[in-house]
Each structure stands twice: as structure tokens, then as C-alpha cells.
Amino acid sequence: MDAMVRMDRSVDTVVNDLEILLRRTRELKKEISAIEVSERCEGHVFRINELLADLQARVEGIESFIKACRIRAHREEPPAEDIDLWM
């Protein structure tokens, strides 16, 4: 198996895991929104939702970056220095 095929399989595995993480964060948001929250706990629930939104944005960013790296790796031209260093 050549290096590009191995890389694609590894990328697919990571992207699949990231998609699972994104699904879980959406499920958590939905579950949290269904909880009846007392006024005393309202701030905590708000903070949890903020943290989930931050987590979701970061995972989406990682997913986009990995997909962009794969696309650039398949191009015939040499990759940009930043991606070459990362890979």
C-alpha cells in the first residue's frame, strides 16, 4: 500500500472521529436545552453551552484543516510550507 493510500485512510479515520464528536456536541446541546433549570443554575448552564459551542467550533476547524491538507497533498504541485511542516 502506498503512502498516499495510507494517509487517506488515516485522514478518513480522523475525520470520522471528528464527525462523531460534532454529533455528540449537538446531542449534548439538545439534552441540556431539555433540562429544566432553576434560576440558581442558569449561569452554569449558560457556561456549559458556551463551552460546547467553543468545542464545536474548534472541532469544525480541525476537520476543515485536515480536509484541506488532504486536498493539497493530492495536488501535483509541492505543498505550501506551512502544510508541509505540519504533515
JOSUL-V70927 format. One record per run of one state. SS is the DSSP state (helix for helix, strand for strand, loop for the rest). FROM is the first residue (numbers start at 0). TO is the last residue. Records with the same first field share a line. If there is no record, write none. Layout:
SS->FROM-TO + FROM-TO
//
This chain:
loop->0-1 + 34-40 + 74-79 + 86-86
helix->2-33 + 41-73 + 80-85
//
